[in-house]
Amino acid sequence: MKLGIIYYTHGGHTHEMAECIAEGIQSKDVEVRLFSLNEQLDENYLNECAGIIFGTPTYVATSHWRVIEWLTKDRTIKLGGKLGGCFATAHYAQGGSDSAIMSLVGILVTKGMLVYSGGSALGKPFIHHGPVALDAVGNHFEESKELFKTFGQRFADKALELF
Ligand SMILES: Cc1cc2nc3c(=O)[nH]c(=O)nc-3n(C[C@H](O)[C@H](O)[C@H](O)COP(=O)(O)O)c2cc1C
């Protein structure tokens, strides 16, 4: 089974957290590849994926326009029926990362994806809408890496169960 992670990054934080999710997925012996929207995507690989996770930096309390643009315009990669998930990076807890994630969740649902985060159903650590890492709050960015890995593990477990 194949999984993909599509994200936009300007400063590298969102890429770094995507790598942590990938580490969690790989720990379940599931193949995963990362795709930055700054580069050409591998359509064939992504069309073969059972699930795709989307990552965004928080910009003005919502997701980055490059992620929305891709989700709005792309017609080459089929999303319907795949497992979907979202994560965000941000400066501050009150900076709108939840809105960023939820703006993507709405699009994924519209595209027919089965959106999954694990929610509170799997107990601690609780990951409600999707994992968030804050780069301007103490050591939160580094401390979040284990949480992102856990999200990857949970997402892979669900994909293995479903597909
Ligand atoms: C133009 C701009 C707007 C931003 N807006 C917000 C915001 O509204 N809330 C927030 O918490 N962080 C905001 N940030 C911080 C970024 O979300 C954060 O630094 C993120 O980790 C950057 O990701 P990247 O390194 O992958 O590009 C903003 C950053 C920039 C450059």
Ligand as a Chemical Component Dictionary entry (heavy atoms), coordinates in Angstrom:
data_LIG
# 
_chem_comp.id                   LIG 
_chem_comp.type                 NON-POLYMER 
_chem_comp.pdbx_formal_charge   0 
_chem_comp.three_letter_code    LIG 
# 
loop_
_chem_comp_atom.comp_id 
_chem_comp_atom.atom_id 
_chem_comp_atom.alt_atom_id 
_chem_comp_atom.type_symbol 
_chem_comp_atom.charge 
_chem_comp_atom.model_Cartn_x 
_chem_comp_atom.model_Cartn_y 
_chem_comp_atom.model_Cartn_z 
_chem_comp_atom.pdbx_ordinal 
LIG C1  C1  C 0 2.815  35.972 5.625  1  
LIG C2  C2  C 0 2.752  35.082 6.840  2  
LIG C3  C3  C 0 1.572  34.973 7.538  3  
LIG C4  C4  C 0 1.486  34.156 8.672  4  
LIG N1  N1  N 0 0.328  34.088 9.361  5  
LIG C5  C5  C 0 0.261  33.363 10.504 6  
LIG C6  C6  C 0 -0.955 33.319 11.251 7  
LIG O1  O1  O 0 -1.971 33.914 10.899 8  
LIG N2  N2  N 0 -0.971 32.584 12.394 9  
LIG C7  C7  C 0 0.141  31.918 12.853 10 
LIG O2  O2  O 0 0.066  31.284 13.906 11 
LIG N3  N3  N 0 1.304  31.917 12.138 12 
LIG C8  C8  C 0 1.377  32.619 10.980 13 
LIG N4  N4  N 0 2.528  32.622 10.250 14 
LIG C9  C9  C 0 3.650  31.762 10.692 15 
LIG C10 C10 C 0 3.751  30.475 9.858  16 
LIG O3  O3  O 0 2.533  29.767 9.805  17 
LIG C11 C11 C 0 4.794  29.530 10.485 18 
LIG O4  O4  O 0 6.021  30.190 10.671 19 
LIG C12 C12 C 0 4.968  28.267 9.663  20 
LIG O5  O5  O 0 5.612  27.285 10.438 21 
LIG C13 C13 C 0 5.779  28.514 8.392  22 
LIG O6  O6  O 0 5.869  27.297 7.685  23 
LIG P1  P1  P 0 7.029  26.996 6.644  24 
LIG O7  O7  O 0 8.347  27.171 7.367  25 
LIG O8  O8  O 0 6.797  25.588 6.226  26 
LIG O9  O9  O 0 6.867  27.957 5.505  27 
LIG C14 C14 C 0 2.628  33.430 9.112  28 
LIG C15 C15 C 0 3.824  33.534 8.390  29 
LIG C16 C16 C 0 3.885  34.353 7.270  30 
LIG C17 C17 C 0 5.197  34.456 6.520  31 
# 
loop_
_chem_comp_bond.comp_id 
_chem_comp_bond.atom_id_1 
_chem_comp_bond.atom_id_2 
_chem_comp_bond.value_order 
_chem_comp_bond.pdbx_ordinal 
LIG C1  C2  SING 1  
LIG C2  C3  SING 2  
LIG C2  C16 DOUB 3  
LIG C3  C4  DOUB 4  
LIG C4  N1  SING 5  
LIG C4  C14 SING 6  
LIG N1  C5  DOUB 7  
LIG C5  C6  SING 8  
LIG C5  C8  SING 9  
LIG C6  O1  DOUB 10 
LIG C6  N2  SING 11 
LIG N2  C7  SING 12 
LIG C7  O2  DOUB 13 
LIG C7  N3  SING 14 
LIG N3  C8  DOUB 15 
LIG C8  N4  SING 16 
LIG N4  C9  SING 17 
LIG N4  C14 SING 18 
LIG C9  C10 SING 19 
LIG C10 O3  SING 20 
LIG C10 C11 SING 21 
LIG C11 O4  SING 22 
LIG C11 C12 SING 23 
LIG C12 O5  SING 24 
LIG C12 C13 SING 25 
LIG C13 O6  SING 26 
LIG O6  P1  SING 27 
LIG P1  O7  DOUB 28 
LIG P1  O8  SING 29 
LIG P1  O9  SING 30 
LIG C14 C15 DOUB 31 
LIG C15 C16 SING 32 
LIG C16 C17 SING 33 
# 
